[in-house]
Amino acid sequence: METKKAIAAFLTSRQARNLRPKTVVFYRWGLSYLPQDLVLPSTIEDLELVMAQANKHLMSESAHDLWRVLRIFHKWLARRYHLWCEPGRHPLHPHPMQEIDAPIRPPRLPKTHTTEQISRLLKHGCRSRRDRLMVLLPLDNGIRLGELAAISKDDISPDTMRIQGKRGIREVPLSKELLHDLLLEGTAHHPWISFRRSRQVLTEAGVRLAYERIFDRADVHGGPHTLRHTFAYRYIMNGGDVFTLQRILGHRRVSTTEIYVTMQTRDLVEQHRRFSPAQEFITAEWRLL
């Protein structure tokens, strides 16, 4: 099968699923590392060579992203065209990328905001109810920037709101205080409007710019996705379980959500080192015994 035709068919299928444009661009980036002037690499050795050559120029996170893209692409090819399977048999999941282990990458925990930083965002970064809602909504349910920008008042109910996420529509909980303010903000259908351009509805780019201004005024490094991480981390720290958090965040796999449990364990260790009662009895004299 020709590489260019296979890539074009795959990207068309992603667009047909109505995936976010950024996701399609991400796939296109990863597939650009395949040799474009040859027949599709179809053996484990061919694909390992592709990854080995690309990894010379990629950081560990990007190398892992490339592996993910190639894995998704070849799984799709196996389903769509029944490649790499015996004649007359439907492939359950056989494809060469399944035999290639993920590149090693150092663990990287998400960054979160402190209580002091959140207070600065609300006190110094926000100049309107709209700004405060933009800060508090991700802290209330971990909504992504693109999901927040696409909110319609028609999708808001007394306890939840329906949002268009990366993997389709889902319901997320909404605090009553924010529900009240959200319904008062903006137009009859859209909460996010521009104060500088005759109250036009903000695009996703406009919402992103509003966040940049909020964070700049507060002199806080981060953005809406850091607020999302802060929600998830504090949800676990406050006693929430990982499975409901997975549904709220819209994660496909619970393993993605479990990173926040890891963060909790890290903080437990730090707290233990600070407050363990044994510390006052572990003197230099006792350590020498």
PyMOL commands that set and color helices and strands:
alter all, ss='L'
color gray80, all
select helices_A, chain A and resi 3-16+21-31+44-55+60-81+96-99+115-125+129-141+145-149+153-155+176-184+204-218+224-237+242-249+254-257+259-275+277-281+284-287
alter helices_A, ss='H'
color red, helices_A
select strands_A, chain A and resi 160-165+168-173
alter strands_A, ss='S'
color yellow, strands_A
deselect
rebuild
show_as cartoon
